[in-house]
Amino acid sequence: MRLCVIGAGLSGLATAHALRAAGVDFVCLEQASDVGGLWRRPEAGERGPGYLSLHLNTAKDLTGYADYPMPAAYPLYPRHDQIAAYLRAFADWAGIRDHVELGTTVESVRRDADGEWTVVSRDTEGTVSSRRFTHVVVASGHNSEPSMPALPQGADTFTGTIRHSVDYLDGSEFAGQRVVVVGLGNSAVDIAADLSRHAELTVLSVRRGLHIMPKQLFGMALDQIADAAWWVSMSLPEQRRFIEQALLVARGKLRDHGLPEPDHPVFSSAVTISDEILSRIRHGAVTPKPSIDSLDGDRVSFTDGTSVQADAIVYCTGYRMSFPFLEPGSPIGAQGSVELYKRVVPPDLPGLFFVGLVRPVGSITRLVEAQAQWITRLVTGDAVLPDEGLMRKEIATYLSGVAGQYGQREGASVQVNVAPYLQELREEYAAR
């Protein structure tokens, strides 16, 4: 049996561990020079979603692998370099280093007429290899292609620099400058808080309100709350009322901080997790503004009629899922939604699997470990898939459910609730 895992970040390493434990013959292809995914990039100074101020937003005890906990000396929310060191140590402990080919970029994955898969890759010296496998597991993540909106009127006259957060590494690069940060997601608030310690002026330009949550409520990390039996027993309306009341006590209304109130209830879009941004606003270190209306020379004008001088604009507008090595249509269907049975299996492509293509409120680690264990059981024959029709029915039911909760927002099709999703995967373990 030959199996190919693409990616050696958190998801790929979890998959490799499950496969090796079951005695499955596999190779893991990683384009970077070491394992660790996005967590190793800031320290290496490489372009990517990570930056030097990056820390975990989830508690270490639920983010570490079940068989290999994070060191007791780590803080509750470790830094990027601590996570990178932990992932390297896990790869060594799990004995999967010899299975990983570093500096190897996957160029194409194609299903052959006989049902096997041909994977074409290129190493750092430019040598192209073509290999055949019975199964392929894609664990390359979904923070891959920067999403840049249309630039405002007058962008061609702007005398400063415009960049996406993928190219942001450290606030010290902007020492003494006037910087506008666009967005209100996790990267935007992290970067604005980081910049505010170096820049002369830090402005946070926000188009749409999002729910901003601290990393802890009532002394518990958010993912510990999500894991608690009392929380799981609540209905969605009850969970919303509980969190909205807790947020009102913890930080008041967002409009009191100069930010727009969300136009949607909590848990109907991704939430922003930050202990810092509201404090930096209250201390005058970050100035909130509405959307950018236009640019003119060194001036940035906003939709409320105000303007500021700026030396740089950093767009923290997220990423698009991109799998350039796959043929169009999987895992992203014609309507732009991810179409995978149990968020893992494309129903019309036997032998292809995806790990980590989910977005929970809380840690993703337990989910990718469960996905990896299920995939291992499938490839060894200890579990079986239903027929294609039943898989498509499950996908349609799931997408209808997330659309009802999250609407048609981009990325909604990968949202999952931790406890119910883990239960679904456990039920799949037993399917024969």
Residue, then its C-alpha position, 0 to 999 in steps of 0.5 A: m500500500r502506498l499513500c501520499v500525505i501533502g503537507a507537514g503542518l499540524s494536520g499533516l503530522a497528525t495524519a502521519h502519526a496515525l498512519r505510522a501507528a497502523g503500519v501504513d506505508f506512506v510518504c509526506l511531501e512538504q514544500a518548506s525546509d522543515v515541518g511545522g507549517l505556518w508556525r515555523r514561518p515567522e522565526a524563519g522570516e518567510r512569507g506567510p500568514g504568521y508574524l512575530s507577535l503570533h500566539l495561540n488563541t486556543a489553550k495548550d492542553l486542547t491544542g497539543y496532540a493527545d499522545y504528546p502533550m505540550p510541555a508543562a513549562y509552556p504558557l497557556y497560550p504559547r508563542h509561534d516559535q514554541i509551537a514550531a519547536y513542539l511540532r518538530a519535537f512531535a515529529d521526532w517522538a512519533g518517528i515520522r521524520d524519515h517519512v517526510e520529504l522536505g523542500t518538495t512542492v506538489e505540482s499536480v495530483r491526478r486520478d488515473a484510469d485504474g483508480e490510482w493517483t499520480v502525484v507530480s512533485r518538484d524538489t529544491e533542485g528542480t528535479v521533477s518526480s512522478r509517483r503513483f499512490t493508492h491514496v492521497v491525503v491533502a493536509s496543506g491548510h486553507n490559509s494559502e491565497p491572500s484575498m485582496p479587495a478592490l483598492p479604493q479610488g485614488a490607490d494609484t496616487f497613494t505615496g505610501t506602501i500597500r500590502h497584504s498581511v501575508d507580507y507582514l512580519d513585525g511592527s518594528e518595520f513601521a517604527g515612526q510611521r502612520v499605518v492604516v490596518v484594514g479588517l477586524g479578524n484575528s490577524a487584523v487585531d493582532i497586527a494593529a495591536d503590534l503596530s501600535r507599539h512601534a508606529e506613530l499612528t495606528v488606525l484600524s479601518v473596519r467595514r463590518g462589525l464582528h463579535i470580539m471575544p477575550k481568550q477567557l471568560f469566567g476564568m476558562a479558555l474559550d475552547q475549554i468552555a466549548d468542551a464542557a458538558w454543560w455547554v454542549s448540553m445547551s441549544l444554540p439560542e441558549q449558547r448565544r444568550f449566554i455568550e452575549q450576556a458574558l460579553l456585555v459584562a466583560r467589555g460592554k458594547l463595541r460601539d463604546h469603543g468606536l467599533p461598529e456593532p455586529d449586524h448578526p448574532v454570535f456564532s453566525s460568522a467567525v468570531t474575533i479573539s483578542d485580549e488586546i485590541l479593545s485595551r489598545i483602543r481605550h488607551g488611545a494607541v489604536t484609532p478605529k475608523p470606518s471603511i476607506d473611501s479614497l486615497d489621494g497622495d499621502r491621505v487616506s479618507f474614510t466613509d465618515g468624511t474624516s481623513v489621516q496622513a498615512d505611510a502604509i496600509v496593511y490589508c488583513t482581509g484573509y485568505r482564499m482556499s486554493f489547491p492549485f495541484l488539484e483539478p477544479g471541482s474538488p473540494i470546492g464545488a461550483q457554488g463555492s462551497v467545500e463539498l466533502y462527506k463528513r468534511v473529509v471525503p470527496p464523494d466522486l474521487p475514491g482514494l482522496f481525502f482532506v484533513g484540517l479543512v474545517r474551522p471550529v470555535g476552539s482548537i482544531t487538533r482533536l478534530v484533525e486527529a479524529q479525521a486522521q484516525w478515520i482515514t487510517r481505518l478507511v485505507t486499511g479496510d477497518a471502516v468503509l464509506p457509504d455509497e456516493g448517493l448517501m455521501r452527497k445527501e449528507i453533504a447537502t444536509y450539512l451545507s443547508g445547516v451551516a447556511g441556516q446558521y452562517g448564511q452564504r458568507e465565504g468560508a461558512s462551508v467549513q464551520v463545524n461545532v466541535a462536540p457534535y462533529l467529533q461524535e459524527l467521526r466516532e460513529e464513522y469509526a465503527a462503520r464497516 
